[in-house]
Amino acid sequence: MANRQSQYAPHSSSQVLIESFLLEGIMKKTFELTHPKIKQARRVDAVKHELKKYVKRERNKKLPAGVDYWDFDCKFGNTEAEAETVHLSQINKLIDKTQEENLTSFYVEILAKPGFRESADFADYDDE
């Protein structure tokens, strides 16, 4: 038993925390829309559901101190190299567009990050 534990290099606790934070809030995936037994429309629905579950899971995580909400940086494209920055609300529309163009796969990247609300400056508004 002692030999088995010595095979693994010891990690400092701070290094493990940093690695877990970096890997925790990122989804990078290329989704295949072709399947031998599943029709493309059902596969598209399954992909949308998977993305929705991921976003919901990230939003339900406890917020760090001083953070107002979870924000998301998203990229979408046919491949990872072609991915462009998009808003989270546009992803379903882009998936539908991919289906209409009969493409076989697409790449999605979603990065959860802390979000901070900016308060409105009411001095700019005139009260009438």
N, C-alpha and C positions, 0 to 999 in steps of 0.2 A: 504494500500500500504506500509506503514512503517513497518508493521509486516512481510511482505513478504521479505523485504530486510534484516531484522535483523536475518532471519533464516540462512543466509550464513555467514560463518566465513570470516572476512576480511583477505586478502592476501597482503603481502608487494609487491611492484612492482618488486623488485629483485627476489623474489621467483617465481613470475609468469613468468618472463623472463627466468629463469633457467629451469622451468618445460616445457615451450614452446620450448626451444632449444633442450632439451633432447627428447621430443616427436616428434619434427618436422622432423628430418632426419632419422627416423628409420621405416623400414617396417619389421614386423615379422608376418608371415602368413603361415598357413597350407592350401594348396590348395587341394580341392577334385576334382578328375578327373571323378568321376561317377556322372551322372545326368540322371534322367528318360527319358528326351526328347532330350538331346543333345548327339551326338556321341562323343566318347573319343577324336578323332582327332581334332574336332572343339573346344572341351573344352581345349585341350592343346594349340591350337592357341590363344584362348582367354586369357589364363594365361600368355603366352609369351607376348601378346600385353599389358596386364596390367602391367607387370614388365617393359617393354620398356617405357610405359607412365610414370611410377613412376621415372625411372632413368632420363628421359628427363626433367621432372618437377623439379627434384632436381638440375640438371645441369644448368637449366635456372635461378635459384635463384641467387640473388646478392651475390657476394663474399665479405666476410669480409676484412677489411684492412690487407694487407700483405699476402694474400692468392693467390696462382697462379691458382688453379683449384679445382673442387670438386673431391675427391677420394672416393672410396667405399670399405668398408669391407663387405664381403659376407660369408654367411654360407648356406649350402645345405645338406639335409638329408631326410630320410624317416620320421623321427620324430624330434622334437626339441632336444631331448636328444642325438640323433645320428648325429646331424648336424656337419659337418666338414667345416673348412675354405676353400673357393675356390675363384678363381678370377672371376670378373664380366663376363668376356668373356666366361667362362665355363658353365654358368648357362643354356643356351639354349641346349647345348649338354647333360647336365645332365637330363634335362627335357625330351629330346628325349629318353635317356636311360631308364628313369622311364617308359615311354610309352611302350617301347619294352619289358620291364619286366612285363608288365600288372599290375603295382602297382596302387592302388586306390587313393593314396594321397602322398604328399611330403611337406616338410617344407622349406621355404626360409626366410632368414634374410638378409636385405640390410641396412647398416648403412652409411649414407653420412657423410664425414668428410673433413676438409680442407686439401688440398694437396699443397706441396711445391716442386718446381722444383729444382733440384740440377744442378748447372752449371758444364759443363765438364771442366776438367783441361787440357788445351791444352799444358801444359809443358811436359806432359807425351808422347805426340806424336812427332815423329821426322819428320821434314820437309825435303823432299828429292827433 
